[in-house]
Amino acid sequence: MTEELLNLPVPHVPAGDHGVAWLRANVVRFSNGAEHARRRALTTKLIENVHATTLDEFATALDLPGSLGDIAEIAPSYQPHEPVTAAADAAVERLARSHDEETAARIGLLVQAWAATHALAEHLRTGDPTPPVPITRRAAEGGVIEVGLDAHPFGHGPHACPGRELATRIAKNMAFRAMHHQDEPLILPNAWDYASAAALHAAGFRAIGTTSLGVCAAHGIVDGSGLADREAVALARKLSDLPCPVTVDLESGFRTAPAEVAELVAGLGVAGINLEDGRPHGLVTPDEQANLISTVKERAPGVFLNARIDTHWRGLALAETVDRAKRYVDAGADGIFVPGVTEPRDIEALAGLAPLNLLAQHGTPSELAGLGVKRISTGSLLFRAALQHTVATAQAVRDGGTAAAFSYAEVQDLISRGTRSDAG
Ligand code: HEM
């Protein structure tokens, strides 16, 4: 039924030669028939090669750099049933260097992206399952009707959202960043394969990380050797399908040149990465690591870069850790991760510099929250626990006992299509 309703024409909008009226009259969203088909083709073409990680990058790709302030002004007046403000009209005129269909398409794409992507990010952050755009409107025989989008959050039929993939990636990035600026720390469980990640997501964790020990050991590779490149990258690509933000442990980047690491990160489609300054032979200099961080952030600004600082567990003084943290944050790191730190005074000093990530080692989440910690990772713990449970289960079978386990059907459900970002 909803699908039939969404196939109805969209309500008519009157012609307009400037401001919001001009925009509404020239975008794909409020047109029907041949006009819609032509504008739809134009719109799709404008975004087909865009791989933006933020709305800002998207604006630049649409040749409207720095326009998000104006777009935010236009968005509340965009829908034909909303009143048009003078500020919205003025913002359209600032952006419309010429009043042609392609200019309208560029502005329209950003306006469509603006509110919906912010709403989707907030739903991802809070776990709200309702559609970020709750209703749309159609022209029916008796007049304009409202159609609920519960079953089709990205629409359906001729007007279905063409920006779905891009929107999902940008919204996951935004949500993941916001998860590091909450009062309560983000509890980030680390998976090692698709099933462990899907099971954690299904259990209600809103973001998932990976553990390099788990990924390496599962493939017979020694952790930290830099040899799990293919496995880590393949897993990242698979996990980017999950409906929640995913962050992957890239060790020190798996490539020699910073530009190659940046290219790799931009192509993964994940919301976050961990990059460490430890190498198999020791620590790199802070300058080298800062250069790597800034190169990656320039190429993929929306990907949350968690800079792992390996000083503490190599026995260096806190001053060295603080100095490196400052340099990495100046270079663009979004968060810092210092494994091994447990002393409350050290934690507080580091938490004042950037969102601080610690391993779940000492202290409860609320104790760590009190010290300013913003993210608590399980690291390799879940993989190690699973390994232990595997052996214990086999021993129980051998010894005539039983052990708790997911059922076959539960595991199949976890990896069904309904669990992916593009489901629905
Ligand atoms: C990069 C971000 C986005 C872009 C560029 C974008 C672009 C568009 C465009 C151009 C349309 C009109 C298509 C047409 O009329 O043929 C549209 C429709 C739609 N979009 Fe998006 N969108 C974005 C994000 C989102 C998000 C996050 C959601 C919510 C989950 C969403 C939900 C929808 C829905 C429901 C429609 C269909 C409206 C209807 O049928 O009346 N969009 N989008």
Residues whose N, C-alpha, C, O or C-beta is under 5 A from the ligand:
A	BS01	HEM	V28 R29 R40 T43 L109 Q112 A113 A116 T117 L120 P132 V133 T136 R137 H152 P153 F154 G155 H156 P158 H159 A160 C161 P162 G163 L166 A167
